[in-house]
């Protein structure tokens, strides 16, 4: 009996980079999310200064929102990577995601505000993107930032993202359309931040 006539259901391989890895950097450990990250995520995203820079995060944000998001992320039903950014003692301080949306791979990230300005977003993003490109070297990654988020644009420019345009994107936390600077990169563009 061959695979075409087998009674067993056959699976179709999903396009993607494979399972979400654990990645260690000089100061961080990036790991798959767990349901017990909900409290830390809720605390970080309850801060409107963080939530306002993200398109799909509601405000106010609470622990049930975090559980709902984590349930999807830990289901294994998508090819996406959503890595928890943690410090050496496994404290959840942010997220870096590489997700397939509308046939294109997109990078997004956020950090608890206490950790801003320390180079941690650049360190985490570089590590995740570098590992992703090792698995999917021919991919173009897309990203972007709200126009009023120069710190995040600086992170992307240090990594090698190129600005491709500007669009209006609905920001759930702000309940408004916001100018969004669109960016993209290929594996050849990736630079290690200093």
Secondary structure, 3 states (H helix, E strand, C coil): CCCCCCCCCCCCCCCCCCCCCCEECCCCEEEECCHHHHHHHHHHHCCHHHHCCCCCCCCCCCHHHHHHHHHHHCCCCCCCEEEEEECCCCCEEEEEEEEEECCEEEEEEEECHHHCCCCHHHHHHHHHHHHHHHHCCCCCEEEEEECCCHHHHHHHHHHCCEEEEEEEEEECCCCEEEEEEEEEECHHHCCCCC
